[in-house]
Amino acid sequence: EIEIIKPKLNFGFLTRGCIRNCSFCVVPSKEGKLYIEAENGLLDLWDGKSKEITVMDNNITGNKKYFLEILKQAQELKLKLEMKPSQKRGSYSNDRLCQHK
């Protein structure tokens, strides 16, 4: 039901699924291959006021082009991104954007 309403709570998923098929992991069988969940990127999660968004993706870095678009969007909106449980954990802000190109 929450997926239908899509409230802007400053956290959520931008992508779902995974590019890998590890034998120990349930993500590929439960969510399928990596796909984009948020068509408008951060705008689908952002309330327009917060200065930080938490992205819960398992594998957002699996689509490098989309990941770089998200980092650029965060820079333009002056947002800090908190990545959990991304494989590249940590915060991404304007001053660190150049490190991920």
C-alpha positions in Angstrom: 0.0 0.0 0.0 2.8 2.4 0.8 4.3 1.9 -2.7 1.0 3.2 -4.2 0.8 6.3 -2.0 4.6 7.1 -2.4 4.9 9.7 0.4 7.9 12.0 0.3 9.6 11.1 3.5 13.2 11.9 2.6 14.2 8.2 2.5 13.4 5.2 0.4 14.5 3.2 -2.7 15.7 4.7 -6.0 16.4 1.2 -7.4 15.4 -2.3 -6.5 16.9 -5.7 -7.4 20.5 -6.6 -8.2 22.9 -7.0 -11.1 24.4 -10.1 -9.4 23.0 -13.6 -8.6 24.9 -14.6 -5.5 23.8 -18.0 -4.1 23.5 -16.7 -0.5 21.4 -13.7 -1.4 17.6 -13.5 -1.6 17.4 -10.1 -3.4 17.6 -11.4 -7.0 14.9 -14.0 -6.4 12.7 -11.6 -4.5 13.2 -8.4 -6.4 14.6 -9.5 -9.7 17.2 -7.8 -11.8 18.2 -4.2 -11.0 15.6 -1.7 -12.1 14.9 2.0 -11.4 12.1 2.5 -8.8 12.1 6.3 -8.7 11.5 7.6 -12.2 12.2 11.2 -11.1 15.2 10.3 -8.9 15.5 12.2 -5.7 12.4 14.2 -6.4 10.3 11.1 -5.8 11.7 10.9 -2.2 12.4 14.5 -1.3 9.9 16.7 0.6 11.4 19.9 -0.8 12.6 21.1 2.6 15.1 18.6 4.1 18.8 19.0 3.4 19.4 15.2 3.6 17.9 12.1 2.0 18.6 8.5 3.0 18.7 6.0 0.1 18.0 2.4 1.2 19.0 0.7 -2.1 20.9 -2.6 -2.0 22.8 -1.9 -5.2 22.4 1.7 -6.4 25.9 1.6 -7.7 25.0 -1.3 -10.0 23.8 1.2 -12.6 26.8 3.6 -12.8 25.1 6.0 -15.2 22.0 6.3 -12.9 24.1 6.6 -9.8 26.1 9.5 -11.3 22.8 11.2 -12.3 21.6 10.9 -8.7 24.8 12.4 -7.4 24.5 15.3 -9.9 20.8 15.8 -8.9 21.9 15.9 -5.2 24.5 18.5 -6.0 22.0 20.6 -7.9 19.4 20.4 -5.1 22.2 20.9 -2.5 21.2 17.6 -0.7 23.4 15.3 1.3 22.8 11.6 0.5 23.1 9.0 3.2 23.5 5.5 1.6 22.2 2.5 3.6 22.6 -0.4 3.1 24.3 0.4 -0.2 27.5 -1.6 -1.0 29.3 1.8 -1.0 28.2 3.0 2.4 28.6 6.5 3.5 27.5 10.0 2.8 27.7 11.8 -0.5 27.6 15.6 -0.5 28.6 18.3 -3.0 32.3 18.3 -1.9 32.6 14.6 -2.5 30.8 14.4 -5.8 34.0 14.6 -7.9 35.4 11.5 -6.1 32.7 9.3 -7.7 33.1 10.3 -11.4 
